Amino acid sequence: MGGSGTNFNDGVDIRGTVQATNAANVDITGFGGQGTDFNHGVSTSSSSNVSAADGDITIDGTANTATTGQENRGISAEGEIKSTGTGAVSLTGTGGSGTNFNDGVATLYGNSISTVDGSVTIAGTANTLTTGQNNRGISTEGAIATSDGAVSLTGTGGGGTDQNEGVKILVVDLGDGYTGDSISTVNGAITITGTASNGTIGQFNRGVSTLGTIVSTGTSAVSLTGTGGAGTNNNDGAYIKGNISTNGQITIAGTGSSSTSGNVNTGISVLGTIASAATGANAPSISLTGTGGSGTYGNAGVAIINSVTSVDSNIYITGFGNTTSSEGFNRGVYALGTIQATQSGNITITGTGGSGTNRNVGVEINGFSNITSALGTVTISGQGGSGTADVNTGILSAGNITGGAVNLSGTGGLGTFGFSQKNRDHLLATIYAAYLNGYYVSVNDFDNDVVSVT
């Protein structure tokens, strides 16, 4: 156990080599001491190397609850942590109290964690007594890689003001402008679960926030589940600004907090790319399900700002706007970017608008958006929200919708103020449906006439 003082009272500080051979295990346990800053449970420096040949590596670190400053982490990992053969790697960390960057587990610049057939499991919990920013359950800046081993990350964010995420996946910087994969496997499933604290009071307290690349080059599944924390704005359940790709199943679930009071507390925000290159009739699907958090306006269930794409995989997007929000734009699903299946994949979008004043639309498709399937069916269903003003529409589209067949079903919501006649089933711009002979029919529907186009 680390001593008391001001700084650098680590429980265990590894600056050299720790190596196990002949299937022996490595077990490291540390308890940080009291102080101000940099009092970690376990710290591995940039020159360290922790390895096992066919054995497991287990690191358990707990920071002290009496720390008062910053970077009092359960585990602070630089250097290399590597198990070959069938050995697994497990990191469990609990952050200390204080102000900022008191993470449960942090893998820092230059760190790498790797296995061959063994799993990588990281569990991190930040302290609810923290008062500042960036007190994350898990923060990864290093690379995590396996061949056939599964990767599992489970994090719970701490208290404080801003950016106290459950799990944050940062970009891996390789230097000279190059970046690497944040999490990569060949045939290992990737599971990430993050929960932000209901004790936060600011913004960007997201359940899962991914800025880096998550990739499985084989057919293994990728699953993300995030629950946003309390506060004001942008406390999303799952925030995806990096890239996610696999030929396996992709499942993303995000829930905004019921304790937020501001704006844009989205269930799932996709500012990066989600992609599957799987082909064939049995190609695994992509599924996104999101529920917006509470607050005033812009608390959508799912927002697609960049892209979700597949080849033959079906794409399912389901979103629920928050039903306790007080103003407008609490959409079920909002599409600004691209949702595309380049071959036979079907696209199904289902949205239910939230409450408030106006524009609590079930499914809204921006004029810059393209929703297309080359050979599959596009099905969009929208239920307008319970607003007090206008345009609480089932489906509102100014974008392009293209498919082998296009089916639309919308139900207008409630509205009593002003242009309440706009709380209709559909407000649509151009919809395209491909006939078998290759020609297209376009429909401009501003009169609620179109329910399906085939």
N, C-alpha and C positions, 0 to 999 in steps of 0.2 A: 504494500500500500504506500502511495506517495505521502510525503510529509507535508507540513504546513509551511507557509511562507507567502511569497508574492506570486512568482511565475514558475512554470516548468516543473511542477511537482507531479510527474507522471507515476502511475502505478508500475508500469513496465515500459521501458524505453529501449527499443531494439535498433542498433545502428550497424550491425554486422550481419553475419550469416547464422541462421538456425536451420539445420538440415537433419532430416531423419531418413534412414535407409532401411531396406529389407522389410517394407510394409509397416514400419513403425509409425506411430502417430505423433503429431506435434500438438500439444495443448498449452495455450498461453492464457492466463487470467490476470487481470490487473484492476486495481481500484485507485483512482486518482486522489491526490491530496487536496487540502484546502489552499486557497489563494485567490489570485485575481484572474490571470490569463494563462492559457496553454497548460492547463492541468488535466491531462488526459488519463483515462483508464489504461489504455494501451496505445503506444505510439511506435510506428515503424518509420525510420528515416529514409531519405532518398537513396542512401547507400546500402540499405538492408536487403536481405534475401532470405525469405522463409520458404522452405521447400520440403516435400516428402515424396518418396518413391513408392507408389501404391498405398501409401498411408493417408489418413485423414489429417487435415489441419483445422484446428478449432481455436478461435480467438474470441475471448469474452472480456469486454472492457466496460467499466462503470465509472463515470466521472462523479466527483463529489457534489452533493447538493448544497454545500456551503461556499462554493465558488461565487465570485461576484462580477467577473468581467466577461471576456470573450474567448472563444476557441477552447472551451473546456469540453472536449468531446469524449464520448465513450471509447471510440476507436478512431484514431487519426492515422491513416495508412498512406505511406509513400513506398517507394521501392517495389519489389516483386514478391508476390505470394503465389506459389505454384505447387500443384500436386500432379504427378504423372500417373499413368495407368488408371486404376479404378478409384484412386483416392478422391475424397470430397473436400471442399473448403466451406467452412461455416464461420461467419462473423456475427456476433451479437453485441450491440452496444447501447448504452444508456447515457445520454448527455447530462451535463451538469447545469446548474443554475447560472444566472448572470444576465448579460445583455445580448450579444450577437454571436452567431456562428457556433453555438453550443449544440452541435449535432450529436445524434446517437451514433451514427457511423458516417465517416467522411473518407472517401478515397480521393486523394489529391493528385495534382499534376505529376505525371511521370509514374504513377502507380499502375500496376497490372495485376489482375487476379485471373488465373487460368487453371483449367483441368483438362483431362482428355475424356475419360468415361465417367468421371465423378461429377457430382452436382456442385453448384455454387449457391449457397444460401446466405442471405444477408438480412438481418432483422435489426432495425434501429428505432429507438424511441427518444425523442427530445423531451426535455424537462418542461413541465407545465408552468414552472416558476420563472421561466425566462421572460424578459421584459422588452426585448428589442426585436431585431430582424435576423432572418436567415438561420433560425433555430430549427433545423430540419431533422426528420427522423433518419433519412438516408440522403446523402449528397454524393454523387459519383462524378468525378472529373477524370478518373483513370479508366482503363479498358478492362472489361470483363469478357472472357472468352472461354468457350468449351467446344469440344467436338460432339460427343454424344450425351454429355451431361446436361441436366436441366438447370435453369437459372431461376431463382426465386428471390424477389426483393419485397420486404414488408416493412413499411415505415410509418411512424406516427409523429406528426409535427408538434412543436412546442408552443408555448404561449408567447405573447408579445404583440408587435405591431404588424410588420409587413414581411412577406416572403417566408413565412414559417411553414414550408411545405411538408407533406408526408414523405414523398420521394421526389428528388430532383435529379434528372439525368442531364448532365452538362456535356458540352462538346469536348471530345478528346483532342487536344492540341498536340500534333506531332512535330511542330516547328516548321519554319520556312513556309508558312501558309497552308500546310497540309493538316488534314484532320483524319482521325480513324474512327472505327465503329465503337460506340459506347458499350453496347452489349451485343455479342455475336455468338451464335451456335451453328453447328451443322445440322444435327438431328436432335438437339435438345430443346424442350419446350421452354418458353420464357414467360414468367408470371410476375407481374408487378402490382402491388396493392399499396395504396397510400391514403392516409387519413390525416387531414389537417385538424388542428385543435379548435374546439368551440370556445377556447379562451382567448383567441386572437381578437384584435380590435381594429386592424387596418385593412390592407389590401394585398392581393396576390398571394393569399394563403390557400394554395391549391393542394388538392389531394395528391395528384401525380402531375409533374411538370417535366416534359421531355424536350430538350433542346438538341440532343445528340441523335445518333443513328442506332436503331434497334433492328437487328436483322438475323433471321434464321435462313440459311441457304438451302436447307432441305425442306421437309414437309411438316415440320413441327409447328405447334400452335404458339401464337403470341396472345397474351391476355393482359389487359390493363384494367384496373378497377380503382377509381378515385373518388374521394368524398371531400368536398371543399370545407374550409374552416369559416369561422365567424368573422365579422368585420364589415367593411363598407363595399368596396368595388373589386371586381375581377378575382373573386375567390371561387375559381372554377373547380369542378370535380376532377376533370382530366383535361390538361392543356398540352396539346401536341404541336410543337413548333419544329421538331426535327423530322426524321424519316423513319417509318416503320415498314418493313417488308418481310415477306415469307411466302412460301408456296403452301403453307398450312392454314389452318383456321386463324382468323384474326377477330378477337372479341374485345370490345372496349365498352366499359360502363362507367358513367360519370354522374355524380349527384352534387349539385350545389347545396350549400348549407341552408338550413331553415332559420339560421340565426344571423344572416346578413341583412344589412339595412340600406345598401346602396344600389349600384348599377352593374350590369354585365357580369353577373355571377352565373356563368353558364355551366350546364352539366358537362358537355364536351365541346371544346374549342379546337378545331383542326386548322392550324396555320401552316403546318408542314404537309407532308405527304404520307398517305397510307396506301400501300400497293401490294397486290398479289399477282404473280405471274403464272399461277396454277392453270392448267388446261385440262380439258376433258369433261365428260358429263358429270363426274363425281368430284369436281374441283371444290375444295373447302371454301366456305363462304366468308364474307366480311360482315360483321355485325356491330353496329354502334347504337347504344341506348343511353339517352341522357335526360336528366330532369334538372331544370333550372332552379337556382336558389332564390331565396326571398329578397325583397328590397323594393326598389321603385320601378326602374325601366331597364329593358334590354336583358332580362334574365331568361335567356332561351334554353331550351332543352339541349339542342345540338346546333352548332354553327360550323358550317363547312366553308372556310375562307380560302383554302388552297385546293387540295384534291384528294379524292378517294377513287382509286382505279383498280380494275381487274381485267382479266382476259375472259375466262369462262366462269369465274366465281360469281355467284349471286351476291349482291350488295343489299344489306338491310339497314336502314337508318330510321330510328324511332325516337321522337323527342317530345317532351312535355314541358311547356312553359309553366312558370311558377304561378300557382293559383292564389297566392297571398300578396302578390306585388300590387303596388298602388297606382302605377302610371302605365305607360304604353310600351310597345315593342317587345313584349314578353312572348316570343314566338315558340311554337313547338319545335320546328326545324327551320333554320335559315341557311340558304345556300347562296354564297357569293362566288364560289369557285367551281371546280369541275368534279362531277360525279360520272364515271364512265366505265363501261364494260366494252372492250374492243372487239369481242366476238359474241358468244352466245349467253353471257351472263345476264340475268335479270336484275333490275333495280327496283326496289320497293322502299318507298319513303312514306312514313306515317307520322303525322304531327298533330298535337293538340295544343291550341293556344292557351295562354294563362289569363290571369285577371288583370284589371287595371282600367285604363281609359280607352285608348285607341291602338289600333294596329297590333292587337294580340292575335296574330294570324296562326292558323294551324301549320301550314307549310308556305313559306315565302321564298320565291326564287328571284334573285336579283337579276337585273338586265345584263350583268357581266357573266352570269352563270350559264353553264352548259351541262345538261343532264342527258346523257346519250348511251344507248346500247345498240351496237351494230346489228345484232340478230335477235336479241332478247326483248322481253317485255318490260316497259317502264310503267310502274303502278304508283300513283300518288294519291294519298288519302289525307284530307285535312279537316279538322274540327276547329272552327273559330272559337275564340275565348269569350269570357264573360266580361266585356268591357262596358263602360258607361258612355262611350262616344262612338266613333265611326271606324270602319275598316277592320273590324274583328272578323276577318274573312276566313273561310275554310282553306282555300288555296289562292294565293296571290302571286302571279308570275309575270315578270317582264323579261325573262330569260328564254332560252331555247331548250325545248324538250324533244328528243328524237329517239325513236325506237322501232323495232320490228312491229310492235304494237304499243299504243299508249292508252292507259286506262286512268281516268281521273274521277275522284269522288270527293266532293267537298260539302261541308255543312256549315252555314254561316252561324256566327255566335250572336251574343246579345249586345245591344247598344241602344241608348235612348236619346243621345244628344245629337243635334244637328243632322248630319248626313247618315242617319241610322239605316237608310236604305242601302248603304254600302256594306252593311254586315251581311254579305251575301255568300253564296256558296263558292263562286269563282270570280276572280278578276284576272283575266289571262291575256297575255300577249300572244306570241306565235308559238304554236305547238305543231310539231312535225311527226307524222307517222309514216313509216316506210311501207309501201305496198310490195308484194312479192316480185313485181316486175321492175322494181328499182325506182319507180316514181314516188314522189312525196305529195301529200296533201297538207296544206297549211290551213289553220283555223284561227281566226281572231275572235275570241269569245269574251265580250264584255256584257253579255246578257244572261249569264248563268245557264246557257243552253247545253254546254258540252259536259257530258258525264263520262263518255269513253270515246276514244278515237282508235280505230283499228285499220 
